Each structure stands twice: as C-alpha cells, then as structure tokens.
C-alpha cells in the first residue's frame, strides 16, 4: 500500500536527522569515522570530556569543538586534544602556561591597537576550523620556515600576491620598549609602549616608531632642541636634564677636596670627550651613563678625577706640586682599585668601563709632554681585550640582527681603539676576525655614531692593518702585497656613496646636520685609508703625483668639516696623521693644518691632536732635509749610498768620478716612518 505524502515527508526528515548525526559523530573523531558501540566508547569521546589540554591548563571551560575549540581560536593559541609532552612535567607545564599567557596578551594588544581587523580575525578563524593542523600560529612563529632578512637586499622580495600568501594569516613582529627612572634605587617613573610591524612589507631602516597616546615625551627627551649657548653644551640648556645632572652629581661620593675636580670634569671635560655622539643628539644619555658609573665604580671615579686634574693643569694654568700630586694620587688609586677588582674576578663590566676610560679619556685631554709616570695605553688595552672576550661582546649582536638594536657601547669603543691603534702601530687588530665577519654580513658596530667614520671604511682599515703587519713581519712577498693592495683598493671604492658631492653640514639657519657631518668625515677617513694602503706598495714615494693628489684631496675635504674649538678636528687625528706624514714641504695640506691648529687655540696642544701635531713637526724636520751632513767615504758604508752601486759606476765611470770617490760627498737621507719617530723619542701615544 503506497505511503501517504505526510508519511513520506516524515521519513525523509528522519533520514536527514540520522545523516546529520552520523556526520557529526564522524567529524568529532580524529581517526576514521567508526560508529562507537555502547560497550566500548571511543577514545575521542573520552578525551573531549575534560576539554583540550590548553583550556585545562588555563582552567577554563572548553566547548570541545574539533579540531580547535572556540576559546583557542579566538585567542590564536594552539589547541591540543592529545596529551602533550609538557603535561607530565610541572616545570614544563608552568613554562607552557607563561607562553600561552604571553600569546593571549599579544593577541589582545593587537586587537586593541587595531592591527587585527575584523576581516583578518574572521579569516583566521575560518582557516582554523577548516584545517586539521591548527592553529597557524605557535607562539608567534610562522608555519613557513623562511624568515625575511631585512639586510639581504640582494635577495628577491617575497611576492605578496594572493596566490602565495592568501592561505596564511599575517605574521607580525611586536616591539615593546620600556623605560624606568630610578633615583637612589627608588623608581620614579615607568613607561612602556608597543609597536607592531608586518613581515609582508619589511620595515624601513630609517622609519621612526609610531607615536602613541601619552608618549609625547619620547621625541623631546631623545632629540632635544635646546638653544645653543656659546661655550655651553646645548644639552645642558634643558632644565630637566640639568636637574637630572644635579641629582646624579650630588650622589657621587667624593671628598670636599676632590669636589672641585668632579665639578670640573662634569662641566668642562665631559662634553668634549665624545663630540660626534653629541652631534647625534644622544650625548646627554651617554653623559648620564658616565655619571651613574662615577657613583658606583670607584676605579672609574678616580680615573675621571685624574683626567680632570690634568685638564685643569693644561687649560687653567694650574701648576705646582699640588696639582701633580692630585693627578698621581687618583691615577694610583685607579690602578689600585683596578687590580683589586681583577683579583676578585667579579664585576667585569665595571672593570672594562674603567679600563677603557683610562685609555681614551687620557687621550682626550692629556698634554703632549706629560712627564708624570703612567702605564702605556697598550698594556691597558691588552687587559680590556681579554675582558671583552670573556664577556662575549664580539658576538653580543648577531650578524644580521635588529638594526634598531645598538651594540654594546664598550664594544664600539674597544673597536675604535683596536682598529686605529693597530693601524698606527703596524700590527693585527685583536678582533680583526670580528670586523671581517661584520663587514661580510653588512652589520654595524656603531662606529659612525661614535667617532664619525662609516663602519665599512673602518673594517677595511682593519684589513689594511693586517696587511701592514704581514709585510712588516716579512710573511708576505712584494707580489702578494701588490695583489692585496689592489683588492683592498677596489673594496674602498665600494664604500663610496651614490652621491659623492660634499656640502656644508650646517643648514642656512645654522643647525648642524649630523648625517652630512659623518658623510664628510667618512670621505676624509676613506682618502686617508687609501694613502695608508698605497704606502705599503714597494717603492712608494710621497713625491709621486698620485700621493700628492690624495693629500690635496684631504685638504679640500677639510673645508666641509667645521674647525675651531667647537669644530671636529680633534676627531680627525688619525687621518690627519697619515696624510701629514706623506705630505711634501710645499703641500697645501700643511698650510690648511696650520690654520686649523691655530683656530683651536690652546686646545691644539691637548690630547691626541696636540700629540699628532708634535709627531708631524718632528717628522717634517727630519724628512724635509734631503741632504745629510758631509762625510768621508771611509766613514760611510758602501751600501748606504745609492751612487756607490758598482753597476752604476761601471756605466758612468770617468777619471773625475774616480777621483771624487775618495773625497767628501753628499749622502741622501732615507724617509723615516712616524713609528720610528715615536720609538726614538719614547712617545707612547694613541693618536685617534
């Protein structure tokens, strides 16, 4: 008997319900769709009774959806129904909980800042439901292994079309910056801000961080626009910074007798130590770090007080036994505290700060004719290089790390001393391998912001110093020297900027542009490096036209670098030394150097600049006189005279020449290197 229409409809509805139940049961199991019996419940059903392990760890109610529950999808965390490895270990479970909390915090922060839009969140959830391997994020790690390297400009940029990246949610980098202010170990202020960068478009290296509400202090504090006053550090014109300095200065433990030395160091010496850092508007931050070190580091304190006494003696005309006694007293205390700290084998960072200060601060203010006993700088540097290696500073910054992450300041200062000090003394730098690796990877050590020369040029100066040491030790022949000189010359050409035009570092309104300043200084260092490189070629002569052109180029480049007491000649000691050493008596460079030295006033006799000029004047006095005193042939070695070569005598032999051979004649003086001048006079100078 045929069924009625109503009965057919009821049967169809029942069949649809059974089909829906069967499909739901098959989708809730991880394995094949097998209908469980009443006696043997399925494993998936037993697992889902308590929810996923992520919700169980968070002690939250789980809706037991598969393959990911709703809570995990909303929070973009990994949903796990199978027992994970970390569940059986309490410590691993605690770590996992912290990771989940951190991920949840990031997700909520992105939603609050608007970086996770409704469309993106909806797409992420739909993808998580559709894919059996969810979620796409595992604690901020992408599922694809490749990570974009912002330094690898030679590599093609990954396509951003929908065919490649449409199935994947955006991978973002969150940067959080925190700042805390303490006075006497009491926290006065705590500020934090966060920013997010998408890896679909690599962040620009020079792009500033976005501003956030209540964070307007960031720009004013780090880039102050205080009015410049003659003879006063522009940074000190800011009232808030003056108050900070006053608080830090009052906390430094010194006696009443040494208080004037401390005040002189802070008000007069501190602002002339790192002039390029001051130009880049971060000088007051470095000054605050120095003041904090004066409070906690006794070795550092006594070193700075000794330097202040030296500066008082040379600039204010303080003389007599008392000022010499103060210099030696603090110098002795600094060395004693340093030896004590080394014996305890602790506080290595403080020891390194104090050791570098002993080297560099004295170079900044010491007189050229300092007769007081002191330890040579290279002995201090040997201890400093050992500390740098123990602290692992050469590897503190990865080769292709975050460009916004500056390397340790002590490593940057060590590199400056190491490269130029080794180049001046003709030996291999202590960390030459590190500089070579940094050069190949294109990473920076912060040298441009510290001393004005681009890092790439400094790395090549290190390579030239290595070649100089090989030649000096006789471990390389002349053909190999010429080959290496040619290769390094091409590398120097690669450091040339696209726009090689030089211009004044000042705007029409008189504001200093630090980028233009460092560009001009880098050009000067590059020419000096080329002169240093050419001097290694066998048969090099300062009278050659190529050498004369390079020296003239340095004189022309100096026009674009400010001179005088507020200028930057004291930051150009090494290139001025190299250029002046191979300049001829009629060179325009010597006249330019004399004018700039006169513009420095009494500062021209202080620090490395005064010592450099003293070495050059002694070098010129000897090398500019090409004729030695008259002497008899019997008193002079036969091989010392080029005209006594027997081959030349046979070619131009005559009765007159034979008769003159036994009489007095002139002997040409060979050119003396600046290192010989320093060795002969016992000058242990660090000319940087």
matplotlib code that plots the C-alpha trace (Angstrom):
import matplotlib.pyplot as plt

x = [0.0, 1.6, 2.6, 0.8, 2.5, 2.7, 4.4, 6.9, 7.8, 8.3, 10.5, 12.6, 13.1, 14.1, 16.7, 18.1, 18.5, 20.3, 22.6, 23.4, 24.1, 26.4, 28.3, 28.7, 30.0, 32.5, 33.8, 34.3, 36.8, 40.4, 40.6, 38.3, 34.6, 33.7, 30.4, 31.2, 29.3, 27.6, 30.2, 33.3, 33.2, 35.6, 38.9, 38.0, 34.9, 36.9, 39.4, 36.8, 35.1, 37.6, 38.2, 41.5, 44.7, 45.2, 41.9, 42.6, 46.0, 44.2, 41.4, 38.8, 35.6, 36.2, 33.4, 35.2, 34.9, 37.2, 39.7, 40.1, 37.9, 36.3, 38.5, 41.7, 40.6, 39.6, 42.9, 45.0, 46.7, 47.4, 44.6, 45.7, 43.5, 46.2, 48.4, 51.3, 54.9, 54.9, 51.8, 53.7, 56.4, 55.3, 58.1, 57.4, 53.7, 54.5, 56.6, 53.8, 51.3, 53.5, 53.8, 50.1, 49.6, 52.1, 50.4, 47.0, 48.4, 49.9, 46.6, 44.6, 47.1, 46.9, 43.2, 43.3, 45.8, 43.7, 46.3, 43.9, 40.9, 37.6, 38.2, 41.6, 40.3, 37.3, 39.6, 41.9, 39.0, 37.6, 41.1, 41.5, 38.2, 38.8, 42.4, 43.2, 46.6, 45.6, 46.4, 48.7, 50.5, 52.5, 53.6, 54.4, 56.2, 55.0, 54.3, 56.6, 60.4, 61.7, 62.1, 62.7, 66.2, 65.9, 69.6, 69.5, 68.8, 70.4, 67.7, 64.3, 61.5, 58.8, 55.7, 52.7, 50.1, 47.1, 48.4, 51.3, 50.1, 46.3, 46.1, 48.2, 47.3, 49.7, 52.8, 53.7, 56.6, 55.8, 58.3, 57.9, 60.0, 60.1, 61.8, 62.3, 63.7, 65.4, 66.8, 68.6, 67.2, 63.7, 61.5, 60.1, 58.6, 57.8, 56.8, 56.2, 55.0, 54.5, 54.5, 53.8, 55.5, 54.1, 56.5, 54.6, 56.3, 59.8, 60.2, 62.2, 65.5, 65.1, 61.4, 60.6, 58.4, 54.8, 53.7, 51.3, 49.0, 50.8, 54.2, 54.9, 57.9, 59.8, 60.8, 61.6, 63.7, 65.8, 66.0, 66.1, 66.0, 67.5, 69.0, 72.8, 74.8, 78.5, 80.8, 78.0, 76.9, 73.5, 72.2, 72.8, 70.5, 67.5, 66.2, 65.0, 68.4, 70.2, 68.1, 68.9, 72.6, 72.4, 70.8, 73.3, 76.2, 75.2, 75.1, 78.7, 80.8, 83.9, 85.7, 85.4, 89.0, 88.1, 84.7, 86.1, 87.8, 84.5, 82.7, 85.3, 85.1, 81.3, 81.1, 84.2, 85.7, 82.5, 81.2, 84.4, 85.1, 82.6, 81.8, 80.3, 77.9, 76.9, 76.3, 73.9, 71.8, 72.4, 75.2, 73.3, 72.3, 75.9, 76.7, 74.1, 75.6, 79.0, 77.6, 76.0, 79.3, 81.0, 78.6, 79.1, 82.5, 85.4, 88.0, 86.1, 85.7, 89.4, 90.3, 87.9, 89.2, 92.8, 91.7, 90.0, 93.2, 95.2, 92.7, 92.9, 96.6, 96.8, 93.9, 93.6, 97.4, 97.3, 100.9, 103.0, 103.3, 99.7, 98.1, 100.7, 100.0, 96.3, 97.0, 99.2, 97.1, 94.0, 96.0, 97.4, 94.0, 92.5, 95.2, 94.9, 91.1, 91.5, 94.0, 91.7, 88.7, 90.8, 91.9, 88.3, 87.4, 84.0, 82.2, 83.8, 81.6, 82.7, 86.4, 86.0, 84.4, 87.2, 90.0, 88.7, 88.3, 92.0, 92.9, 90.5, 89.9, 93.6, 93.9, 91.3, 92.9, 96.5, 99.3, 101.8, 104.8, 103.3, 106.3, 104.4, 104.7, 101.9, 101.1, 101.2, 97.8, 98.5, 99.1, 95.6, 94.2, 95.5, 93.5, 90.5, 90.6, 90.7, 87.6, 85.8, 86.4, 85.4, 82.1, 81.4, 80.9, 82.1, 79.2, 76.7, 75.0, 74.1, 75.5, 72.0, 70.3, 67.8, 69.1, 67.4, 69.4, 72.7, 75.8, 77.3, 79.0, 82.1, 82.5, 82.1, 84.8, 87.0, 86.8, 87.7, 90.8, 91.7, 91.5, 93.2, 95.7, 96.7, 96.9, 99.2, 101.5, 101.5, 100.0, 97.0, 93.9, 92.9, 89.4, 90.2, 88.2, 85.1, 85.5, 85.9, 82.7, 80.8, 82.0, 80.9, 77.5, 76.9, 76.3, 77.3, 79.3, 78.1, 81.4, 79.8, 77.7, 80.7, 83.6, 82.2, 83.6, 81.3, 81.8, 82.6, 85.6, 86.8, 86.5, 88.7, 91.3, 91.5, 92.2, 94.9, 96.5, 96.5, 98.4, 100.8, 101.6, 102.2, 104.6, 106.3, 107.0, 108.2, 105.4, 104.3, 106.3, 106.1, 103.9, 101.3, 101.4, 100.6, 97.8, 96.2, 96.6, 94.7, 91.9, 91.5, 91.5, 88.5, 86.8, 87.3, 85.6, 82.6, 82.1, 81.6, 78.1, 75.9, 76.1, 79.7, 79.0, 80.2, 78.3, 78.3, 77.0, 75.1, 71.7, 71.2, 69.8, 72.9, 71.6, 74.1, 73.1, 74.9, 74.3, 76.1, 78.9, 79.5, 79.4, 82.1, 84.2, 83.9, 85.1, 88.2, 88.9, 88.4, 91.1, 93.5, 92.9, 93.8, 97.0, 97.8, 97.2, 99.3, 102.2, 102.5, 103.3, 107.1, 108.8, 106.2, 107.3, 105.5, 106.6, 104.6, 101.8, 99.2, 100.2, 100.2, 96.7, 95.4, 97.0, 95.4, 92.0, 92.2, 93.0, 89.9, 87.7, 88.6, 86.7, 83.5, 84.2, 83.8, 87.0, 87.8, 87.2, 83.6, 84.7, 85.6, 89.4, 90.1, 88.0, 90.3, 93.6, 94.4, 93.6, 95.5, 98.5, 98.5, 98.0, 100.6, 103.2, 103.3, 102.8, 105.6, 107.0, 105.1, 101.8, 98.7, 97.7, 100.3, 99.1, 95.5, 96.5, 98.4, 95.4, 93.1, 95.5, 95.7, 91.8, 91.8, 93.8, 95.2, 93.2, 95.6, 98.2, 96.0, 95.0, 95.7, 95.6, 98.5, 100.5, 99.8, 101.0, 104.1, 104.9, 104.4, 106.6, 109.4, 108.9, 108.9, 112.1, 113.9, 112.4, 112.2, 116.0, 117.0, 120.8, 122.7, 125.9, 129.1, 131.2, 134.2, 133.6, 135.6, 133.2, 130.1, 129.1, 129.4, 125.9, 124.4, 124.8, 122.8, 125.6, 128.1, 126.5, 129.3, 126.9, 126.2, 129.9, 130.7, 128.1, 129.3, 132.9, 135.3, 138.5, 136.8, 134.3, 137.0, 139.0, 135.9, 135.1, 137.7, 136.6, 133.6, 130.2, 126.5, 124.5, 120.7, 118.7, 116.0, 112.5, 111.7, 108.3, 106.3, 106.6, 110.4, 110.0, 107.7, 110.1, 113.2, 111.5, 109.7, 106.3, 103.7, 100.9, 97.5, 96.7, 93.0]
y = [0.0, 3.2, 5.7, 8.9, 12.2, 13.1, 9.8, 10.3, 13.7, 12.3, 9.5, 12.0, 14.2, 11.2, 10.2, 13.7, 13.7, 10.4, 11.6, 14.7, 12.7, 10.3, 13.1, 14.9, 11.7, 11.1, 14.7, 14.6, 11.6, 12.1, 8.7, 7.1, 7.6, 4.4, 4.4, 3.5, 0.8, 1.1, -1.1, 0.5, 4.2, 6.0, 7.5, 10.8, 10.9, 10.2, 12.9, 15.5, 15.1, 17.4, 19.7, 20.4, 20.5, 24.2, 25.0, 22.5, 24.3, 27.6, 26.1, 27.4, 25.7, 24.2, 23.8, 20.7, 21.8, 20.0, 20.3, 23.5, 24.8, 28.3, 29.7, 28.7, 30.0, 33.4, 33.8, 32.4, 29.8, 26.2, 23.8, 20.3, 17.3, 14.7, 14.6, 16.9, 16.2, 19.2, 18.0, 15.4, 17.8, 20.5, 22.9, 22.5, 22.9, 26.2, 27.4, 26.5, 28.4, 31.5, 31.1, 30.9, 34.0, 35.9, 34.9, 35.9, 39.2, 39.9, 39.0, 41.3, 44.1, 43.7, 43.9, 47.0, 48.7, 47.8, 45.6, 42.6, 43.7, 42.0, 40.5, 39.2, 37.7, 36.1, 34.7, 33.3, 31.5, 30.1, 28.8, 27.3, 25.4, 24.2, 23.0, 19.9, 21.3, 24.4, 27.0, 28.8, 30.5, 28.7, 31.3, 33.9, 31.5, 31.2, 27.8, 28.6, 28.3, 31.2, 34.5, 37.6, 39.2, 43.0, 43.2, 40.8, 43.5, 41.3, 38.7, 39.0, 40.2, 37.5, 38.1, 39.5, 38.2, 36.2, 33.1, 32.9, 34.4, 34.2, 30.9, 32.3, 34.8, 37.8, 37.2, 40.2, 41.4, 43.1, 45.5, 46.6, 49.4, 50.0, 52.9, 53.2, 56.1, 55.4, 57.9, 56.3, 52.9, 54.3, 54.0, 57.4, 56.6, 53.6, 54.0, 51.4, 51.4, 48.7, 48.7, 46.1, 45.5, 43.2, 40.9, 41.2, 44.6, 44.8, 47.8, 50.7, 51.0, 54.8, 54.8, 56.2, 54.4, 55.4, 57.7, 56.5, 58.4, 59.8, 59.1, 62.6, 62.8, 60.3, 62.8, 65.7, 63.7, 61.8, 64.6, 67.9, 71.2, 73.3, 76.7, 76.7, 79.0, 79.8, 77.6, 75.6, 72.1, 72.6, 69.5, 71.2, 74.1, 71.9, 72.4, 68.9, 67.5, 70.0, 68.8, 65.2, 66.0, 67.8, 64.8, 62.4, 64.7, 65.1, 61.3, 60.8, 60.1, 62.4, 64.4, 68.1, 68.4, 66.5, 68.1, 70.9, 68.2, 66.4, 69.6, 70.5, 67.1, 67.3, 70.9, 71.1, 67.6, 65.5, 67.5, 67.3, 63.5, 62.3, 65.2, 63.0, 61.4, 65.0, 65.8, 62.9, 64.3, 61.3, 62.9, 63.5, 59.9, 58.9, 61.6, 60.2, 56.7, 58.2, 60.0, 56.7, 55.0, 57.7, 56.9, 53.1, 52.4, 53.6, 52.8, 54.9, 57.7, 58.0, 57.8, 60.7, 62.8, 62.3, 63.4, 66.5, 67.4, 67.0, 69.3, 71.9, 71.9, 72.3, 74.7, 76.9, 77.1, 75.3, 74.3, 73.2, 70.1, 70.1, 69.5, 66.9, 65.3, 65.1, 63.6, 60.9, 60.2, 59.5, 57.7, 55.4, 54.9, 54.0, 51.4, 50.0, 49.7, 48.0, 45.5, 44.8, 44.2, 41.9, 39.9, 39.4, 38.3, 40.0, 43.0, 42.5, 45.2, 47.8, 46.8, 47.1, 50.6, 51.8, 50.3, 51.9, 55.2, 55.0, 54.6, 57.0, 59.9, 60.5, 60.7, 63.4, 65.8, 64.8, 67.1, 66.2, 66.5, 64.7, 63.8, 62.1, 58.3, 56.3, 52.8, 52.7, 52.5, 49.2, 47.5, 48.7, 47.6, 44.1, 43.7, 45.3, 43.0, 40.0, 41.3, 41.8, 38.2, 36.9, 38.9, 37.7, 41.2, 40.4, 38.1, 40.1, 41.3, 38.8, 39.5, 40.3, 41.4, 44.1, 47.4, 49.3, 47.3, 49.0, 47.0, 47.4, 50.8, 49.2, 47.0, 50.0, 52.0, 49.0, 48.6, 52.2, 51.9, 48.5, 49.4, 52.7, 51.8, 48.7, 50.6, 53.2, 50.6, 48.2, 45.1, 43.0, 44.2, 42.0, 41.5, 41.5, 38.4, 40.0, 43.1, 40.9, 39.0, 42.2, 43.6, 40.5, 40.4, 44.1, 44.7, 47.8, 48.2, 51.8, 53.4, 56.0, 57.4, 57.2, 58.6, 59.8, 57.2, 54.7, 51.2, 49.7, 52.0, 51.2, 47.5, 48.0, 50.0, 46.9, 44.8, 47.2, 47.0, 43.2, 43.5, 46.0, 43.6, 40.8, 42.9, 44.2, 40.7, 39.5, 36.9, 38.1, 38.9, 42.0, 40.5, 39.4, 42.8, 44.5, 42.0, 42.6, 46.4, 46.2, 44.2, 46.4, 49.5, 48.1, 47.4, 51.1, 52.1, 50.1, 52.2, 55.3, 56.8, 57.2, 61.0, 61.9, 65.6, 67.3, 70.1, 72.1, 70.2, 73.3, 74.4, 78.0, 78.7, 77.3, 73.9, 71.0, 68.1, 65.0, 62.8, 65.3, 65.7, 61.9, 61.7, 64.3, 62.7, 59.3, 60.7, 62.1, 58.7, 56.9, 59.1, 58.6, 54.8, 54.9, 56.8, 54.3, 51.4, 53.0, 53.4, 49.6, 49.3, 48.6, 51.8, 54.2, 57.8, 60.8, 62.9, 60.7, 62.5, 60.0, 60.6, 64.3, 64.2, 62.2, 64.6, 67.5, 65.8, 65.6, 69.3, 70.1, 67.8, 69.5, 72.6, 70.8, 69.9, 72.6, 73.9, 75.8, 74.9, 73.9, 72.0, 68.4, 68.5, 66.6, 63.7, 63.5, 62.8, 59.5, 60.7, 63.9, 61.9, 59.6, 62.5, 64.8, 62.0, 61.7, 65.3, 67.3, 70.6, 72.6, 70.8, 72.9, 70.4, 71.7, 75.3, 74.1, 72.1, 75.1, 77.3, 74.8, 74.2, 78.0, 78.1, 75.6, 77.9, 76.3, 73.1, 72.4, 71.4, 69.0, 65.4, 63.4, 66.4, 68.1, 64.9, 64.2, 67.7, 67.2, 63.9, 65.5, 68.5, 66.3, 64.0, 67.0, 68.4, 65.2, 64.1, 67.6, 67.9, 65.5, 66.0, 64.5, 66.0, 65.7, 62.7, 60.8, 57.6, 55.6, 56.6, 55.6, 52.1, 51.4, 50.0, 53.0, 55.2, 54.6, 56.1, 53.6, 50.7, 49.1, 48.5, 52.3, 53.1, 50.9, 52.6, 56.2, 55.7, 58.5, 59.8, 62.7, 60.5, 58.1, 61.0, 62.3, 58.9, 59.4, 62.9, 64.2, 63.9, 64.2, 61.2, 61.1, 60.6, 57.9, 58.8, 57.9, 56.5, 58.1, 55.0, 55.4, 59.0, 57.8, 55.0, 57.2, 59.8, 57.3, 58.6, 56.0, 57.9, 56.6, 59.0, 58.6]
z = [0.0, -1.0, 1.7, 2.1, 1.3, 5.0, 5.8, 3.0, 4.5, 8.0, 6.7, 4.7, 7.8, 9.9, 7.3, 7.2, 11.0, 11.0, 8.3, 10.3, 13.5, 11.6, 10.0, 13.4, 15.0, 12.2, 12.3, 16.1, 15.9, 14.9, 13.1, 10.5, 11.0, 13.0, 14.9, 18.6, 20.4, 23.8, 25.5, 24.0, 24.0, 21.5, 22.7, 21.2, 23.3, 26.4, 25.6, 25.0, 28.3, 30.1, 27.1, 25.3, 27.3, 26.7, 28.4, 31.1, 31.7, 31.9, 34.0, 31.6, 30.3, 26.8, 24.3, 22.9, 19.3, 16.8, 15.5, 17.7, 20.4, 20.2, 23.0, 21.4, 18.0, 19.5, 21.4, 18.5, 20.6, 19.9, 20.8, 21.8, 22.5, 22.5, 25.7, 25.0, 26.3, 28.6, 30.5, 32.6, 33.9, 36.4, 35.3, 31.6, 32.4, 34.1, 31.2, 28.8, 30.8, 30.7, 26.9, 26.5, 28.7, 26.7, 23.4, 24.7, 25.8, 22.4, 20.7, 22.8, 22.3, 18.6, 18.7, 20.9, 18.6, 15.5, 13.9, 13.9, 11.9, 11.7, 8.3, 9.3, 12.5, 10.7, 8.1, 10.7, 12.5, 9.3, 8.3, 11.8, 11.5, 8.0, 8.6, 10.7, 11.7, 13.7, 14.6, 12.0, 14.9, 17.5, 20.0, 17.3, 15.0, 11.3, 9.8, 6.9, 7.7, 5.8, 7.7, 5.8, 6.3, 6.1, 5.3, 2.4, -0.2, -2.9, -2.4, -4.2, -2.0, -1.5, -3.5, -1.7, -4.2, -3.1, -4.8, -2.3, 1.0, 0.8, 2.8, 5.6, 8.3, 8.8, 10.7, 12.8, 14.9, 18.2, 19.6, 23.2, 24.7, 28.4, 30.3, 34.0, 36.0, 39.3, 41.8, 44.8, 43.8, 44.1, 41.0, 40.0, 36.6, 34.4, 30.8, 28.1, 24.6, 21.9, 18.1, 15.5, 12.2, 9.5, 7.6, 4.4, 4.0, 5.6, 7.9, 6.6, 8.4, 8.8, 9.6, 13.0, 15.5, 15.6, 18.4, 21.0, 23.4, 26.5, 24.9, 23.6, 25.9, 23.7, 21.0, 23.2, 25.6, 23.0, 20.4, 22.4, 20.5, 23.2, 22.3, 21.8, 24.0, 23.4, 25.4, 26.9, 25.9, 24.2, 26.0, 29.4, 28.4, 29.1, 32.6, 33.2, 32.1, 34.4, 37.3, 36.5, 36.3, 39.6, 41.3, 39.9, 40.7, 44.3, 44.8, 43.7, 46.8, 46.8, 49.5, 49.8, 48.4, 45.3, 44.7, 42.5, 40.4, 40.0, 39.1, 36.5, 34.9, 34.6, 33.4, 31.2, 30.3, 29.9, 26.9, 24.8, 25.2, 22.6, 20.2, 17.5, 20.0, 21.0, 17.3, 17.0, 19.9, 22.2, 24.2, 27.4, 27.5, 27.4, 30.0, 32.3, 32.0, 32.9, 35.9, 37.1, 36.7, 38.7, 41.6, 41.6, 40.1, 42.2, 39.5, 37.0, 39.5, 40.3, 36.6, 35.8, 38.7, 37.5, 34.0, 35.4, 37.3, 34.0, 32.2, 34.9, 34.7, 31.0, 30.4, 33.6, 34.2, 37.5, 38.3, 41.2, 43.3, 44.5, 41.1, 40.2, 43.5, 42.7, 39.3, 40.6, 43.7, 41.7, 39.0, 41.7, 43.3, 39.9, 39.2, 42.8, 42.6, 39.2, 40.5, 43.5, 41.2, 38.9, 41.9, 43.0, 39.4, 39.5, 38.1, 34.7, 33.1, 35.6, 35.1, 31.4, 31.6, 33.9, 31.7, 28.5, 30.4, 31.4, 27.7, 26.0, 28.5, 28.8, 25.0, 25.0, 27.5, 28.2, 27.2, 24.6, 27.0, 30.1, 32.2, 35.0, 35.1, 33.7, 32.3, 28.5, 26.8, 25.0, 28.4, 29.5, 26.1, 26.5, 29.7, 28.1, 25.1, 27.5, 29.3, 26.0, 25.0, 28.4, 28.3, 24.8, 23.4, 19.8, 19.5, 21.5, 18.3, 15.6, 12.1, 10.8, 13.9, 14.6, 13.1, 15.9, 18.5, 19.1, 20.0, 23.5, 23.9, 25.3, 22.3, 20.0, 21.9, 22.0, 18.2, 17.7, 19.8, 18.4, 14.7, 14.6, 17.3, 15.4, 12.1, 13.7, 15.2, 12.3, 13.9, 13.5, 15.4, 18.3, 16.9, 13.2, 12.6, 14.1, 11.9, 8.8, 9.7, 10.3, 7.0, 5.1, 6.8, 6.4, 10.1, 12.2, 15.4, 15.9, 14.9, 12.7, 15.6, 18.0, 16.0, 12.7, 10.2, 8.5, 9.8, 6.4, 6.0, 9.5, 8.7, 5.7, 7.7, 9.9, 6.8, 5.7, 9.2, 8.8, 5.5, 7.1, 9.9, 7.4, 5.4, 8.5, 9.7, 6.3, 6.0, 2.5, -0.6, -2.7, -5.4, -2.8, -1.3, -4.6, -5.2, -1.8, -2.2, -5.5, -4.0, -0.9, -3.2, -5.0, -1.7, -0.7, -3.9, -3.0, 0.1, -2.0, -1.7, -4.7, -4.3, -3.7, -3.5, -0.4, 1.3, 4.5, 7.5, 8.6, 7.3, 6.3, 9.7, 11.4, 12.5, 12.4, 10.2, 11.7, 8.7, 6.4, 9.0, 9.2, 5.4, 5.1, 7.9, 6.3, 3.0, 4.8, 6.5, 3.2, 1.5, 4.5, 4.3, 0.6, 1.4, 4.2, 1.7, -1.1, 1.4, 1.6, -2.1, -2.7, -3.9, -2.5, -2.5, -1.1, -4.2, -6.6, -8.3, -7.1, -3.5, -4.0, -5.4, -2.4, 0.1, -1.8, -1.7, 2.1, 2.2, 0.0, 2.1, 5.3, 4.1, 4.7, 8.3, 11.0, 12.5, 15.7, 19.3, 18.6, 15.5, 14.9, 14.1, 17.4, 15.9, 12.8, 14.5, 12.7, 9.1, 9.7, 10.9, 7.9, 5.4, 7.1, 7.3, 3.5, 2.6, 0.8, 2.1, -0.5, 0.1, 0.6, 3.3, 5.7, 5.4, 6.0, 9.0, 10.5, 10.1, 11.7, 14.6, 15.2, 15.2, 18.1, 20.3, 23.5, 22.7, 19.8, 22.4, 24.2, 23.7, 20.7, 18.3, 20.1, 20.2, 16.5, 15.5, 17.6, 15.8, 12.4, 13.2, 14.2, 11.2, 8.8, 10.4, 9.6, 6.3, 4.7, 4.8, 2.0, 2.4, 5.2, 6.6, 4.6, 5.5, 4.1, 2.2, 4.6, 7.4, 5.4, 4.5, 0.8, 0.6, 2.3, -0.8, -4.0, -6.1, -4.7, -6.6, -8.7, -11.6, -11.9, -11.5, -14.5, -16.6, -15.8, -14.8, -15.5, -14.1, -12.4, -10.7, -9.6, -8.1, -6.3, -4.9, -2.2, -1.3, 0.7, -0.9, 0.0, 1.3, 0.7, 3.8, 3.6, 4.6, 8.2, 9.2, 12.0, 14.1, 14.2, 15.3, 18.2, 19.1, 19.1, 21.4, 23.6, 22.8, 23.7, 22.0, 21.0, 18.1, 17.5]

ax = plt.figure().add_subplot(projection="3d")
ax.plot(x, y, z, "-o")
ax.set_aspect("equal")
plt.show()
